[in-house]
Amino acid sequence: MHLSESARVVFAVLAAAGTATRPQLATGAGLSKPTVSSAVAELEAAGLAAHSGTASGATGRSAAVYRLGPAAGAVLAVDLGPSQTRVRGCALDGTLLAEGTGSRPDAADTVRAVLKALPGKAPLRAVVVAVGDVTVRDREGAGERPATAKAGPVFDAMAVALPEGVPVHLENNVNCAALAELHEGAARGRDTFGYLRIGVGIGLAVVIGGRVLRGANGAAGEVARLPYPWDEGRDPRHEGLERHMGARSLLRRASRVWQDGDGPCPRTAERLFALAQQGHAAARAVVAGHAADVGRLAAAVTAVLDPGLIVLGGATGSDPQLLPGVRAELARLSWPTEVVSSTVGDTGTVAGASRLAVAHGIQTVTGATGMKH
């Protein structure tokens, strides 16, 4: 789609605003009112903008209000999680149009259901899929599918459900969750922070100046690769730190200290934390040890990045019971750094992926070459 430069700028401003008058578009775009009027007419003719009513100004004069038109289209965000798949369809102004949740093996069916619920004539502009690992990217072709990703066969099956020709972008799920924390969660108002996810595995997202740091190979924040253990007589193992700090190892440590009088040993991390919350002595000791481990990892992150703020997320990391121990260990080993729990919950990854999808969708319409996220 060929648009004039002024129409591209006005479209991007309108998408960010949701609705706006021509004077508001002129202010946001930094263009003259006649130029904006011409751009709006161009967008209306293309179906990319539409009149949605009038608004009264301070002088009593009314002004036409515009919104995105039906041809602006929609985007899709997919959180391909370890057990569940969350899918959202959004308009290019971020409005939620449809959503669905299903098991990971049924990802394709969940995607099809959300696509079916989207407005019938709205073109799909972009798809963002959040996966567990995105490293070396294959930049040939329409999408950005990486040469290595932990999505595997489930991603392949899900991709079949997507319309042909739509750009598909893979993104690290921890980076997506960090974007949700930045815009609507615990890091609002902070443009530099680290998001540390602790659950089945571990991961870090680094946000600097409001942008996610990706690194030369797209692997910035892969703290699972930190050498561990690192002491005399023991060689580091591949992803040894993740094995030590992940939920499975946490449960194994619980089983080693559990006594006959402690009752049934918890089989899930959720049950372990619930027992700790109830005051169970053995569970509290295991959780305290886990908090110390997380605090040491936070100290390593602080030593390298000095982020000022660390947000703890993930299935176990977001539990507030960890905060005192993490803060104490971090204070012992490093300089003062704020530590808080995630506030976006389980939907943080798909929420962040939705923001990326909207940005990619706008880029598809306008032909922009750069994107801040």
Secondary structure, 3 states (H helix, E strand, C coil): CCCCHHHHHHHHHHHHHCEEEHHHHHHHHCCCHHHHHHHHHHHHHCCCEEEEEEEECCCCCEEEEEEECHHHCEEEEEEECCCEEEEEEEECCCCEEEEEEEEHHHHHHHHHHHHHHCCCCCCEEEEEEEECCECCECCCCCCCCECCECCHHHHHHHHCCCCCCCCEEEEEHHHHHHHHHHHHCCCCCCCCEEEEEECCCEEEEEEECCEECCCCCCCCCCHHHCCCCCECCECCCCCHHHHHHCHHHHHHHHHHHCCHHHCCCCCCHHHHHHHHHCCCHHHHHHHHHHHHHHHHHHHHHHHHHCCCEEEEECCCCCCHHHHHHHHHHHHHHCCCCEEEECCCHHHHHHHHHHHHHHHHHHHHHHCCCCCCC
